[in-house]
Amino acid sequence: MDDPLDAHHQAIPSYINNAASISALHILKMTTALVKELAHFAKKVVYI
């Protein structure tokens, strides 16, 4: 997975970039899960 920005950030070790990517992905997954939970809860409230 080649990022065009890598050429500009060669000073940054790849493991830092990888850690940042994993963290961003984890946050995105958590946010998505939270939104789904809220939507599910909202449906329950609406249908009661």
Phi and psi in degrees as GROMACS dihedral restraints (atoms count N, CA, C in turn):
[ dihedral_restraints ]
;  ai    aj    ak    al  type     phi  dphi    fc
    3     4     5     6     1   -91.4    20    10
    4     5     6     7     1   123.0    20    10
    6     7     8     9     1   -96.3    20    10
    7     8     9    10     1   127.3    20    10
    9    10    11    12     1   -58.8    20    10
   10    11    12    13     1   -23.9    20    10
   12    13    14    15     1   -77.9    20    10
   13    14    15    16     1   -14.9    20    10
   15    16    17    18     1   -56.0    20    10
   16    17    18    19     1   -36.7    20    10
   18    19    20    21     1   -60.3    20    10
   19    20    21    22     1   -30.6    20    10
   21    22    23    24     1   -87.0    20    10
   22    23    24    25     1   -13.2    20    10
   24    25    26    27     1  -122.1    20    10
   25    26    27    28     1    33.9    20    10
   27    28    29    30     1   -65.7    20    10
   28    29    30    31     1   -20.7    20    10
   30    31    32    33     1   -70.5    20    10
   31    32    33    34     1   -23.8    20    10
   33    34    35    36     1   -85.5    20    10
   34    35    36    37     1   123.3    20    10
   36    37    38    39     1   -57.9    20    10
   37    38    39    40     1   142.9    20    10
   39    40    41    42     1   -61.5    20    10
   40    41    42    43     1   -30.0    20    10
   42    43    44    45     1   -67.5    20    10
   43    44    45    46     1   -27.4    20    10
   45    46    47    48     1   -70.4    20    10
   46    47    48    49     1   -43.1    20    10
   48    49    50    51     1   -61.4    20    10
   49    50    51    52     1   -42.7    20    10
   51    52    53    54     1   -63.3    20    10
   52    53    54    55     1   -43.5    20    10
   54    55    56    57     1   -62.4    20    10
   55    56    57    58     1   -41.2    20    10
   57    58    59    60     1   -65.0    20    10
   58    59    60    61     1   -41.2    20    10
   60    61    62    63     1   -64.0    20    10
   61    62    63    64     1   -43.7    20    10
   63    64    65    66     1   -63.4    20    10
   64    65    66    67     1   -41.7    20    10
   66    67    68    69     1   -63.6    20    10
   67    68    69    70     1   -44.7    20    10
   69    70    71    72     1   -62.4    20    10
   70    71    72    73     1   -42.1    20    10
   72    73    74    75     1   -65.2    20    10
   73    74    75    76     1   -41.1    20    10
   75    76    77    78     1   -62.8    20    10
   76    77    78    79     1   -44.5    20    10
   78    79    80    81     1   -62.0    20    10
   79    80    81    82     1   -42.0    20    10
   81    82    83    84     1   -62.5    20    10
   82    83    84    85     1   -43.4    20    10
   84    85    86    87     1   -64.0    20    10
   85    86    87    88     1   -42.5    20    10
   87    88    89    90     1   -63.4    20    10
   88    89    90    91     1   -42.7    20    10
   90    91    92    93     1   -63.6    20    10
   91    92    93    94     1   -44.0    20    10
   93    94    95    96     1   -61.2    20    10
   94    95    96    97     1   -43.8    20    10
   96    97    98    99     1   -62.9    20    10
   97    98    99   100     1   -41.4    20    10
   99   100   101   102     1   -63.8    20    10
  100   101   102   103     1   -43.9    20    10
  102   103   104   105     1   -61.4    20    10
  103   104   105   106     1   -41.9    20    10
  105   106   107   108     1   -63.2    20    10
  106   107   108   109     1   -42.0    20    10
  108   109   110   111     1   -62.6    20    10
  109   110   111   112     1   -43.7    20    10
  111   112   113   114     1   -64.2    20    10
  112   113   114   115     1   -40.4    20    10
  114   115   116   117     1   -64.4    20    10
  115   116   117   118     1   -42.2    20    10
  117   118   119   120     1   -62.6    20    10
  118   119   120   121     1   -44.0    20    10
  120   121   122   123     1   -63.7    20    10
  121   122   123   124     1   -42.2    20    10
  123   124   125   126     1   -61.6    20    10
  124   125   126   127     1   -40.3    20    10
  126   127   128   129     1   -62.8    20    10
  127   128   129   130     1   -42.1    20    10
  129   130   131   132     1   -59.7    20    10
  130   131   132   133     1   -45.3    20    10
  132   133   134   135     1   -63.6    20    10
  133   134   135   136     1   -43.1    20    10
  135   136   137   138     1   -64.4    20    10
  136   137   138   139     1   -39.6    20    10
  138   139   140   141     1   -83.5    20    10
  139   140   141   142     1    -8.3    20    10
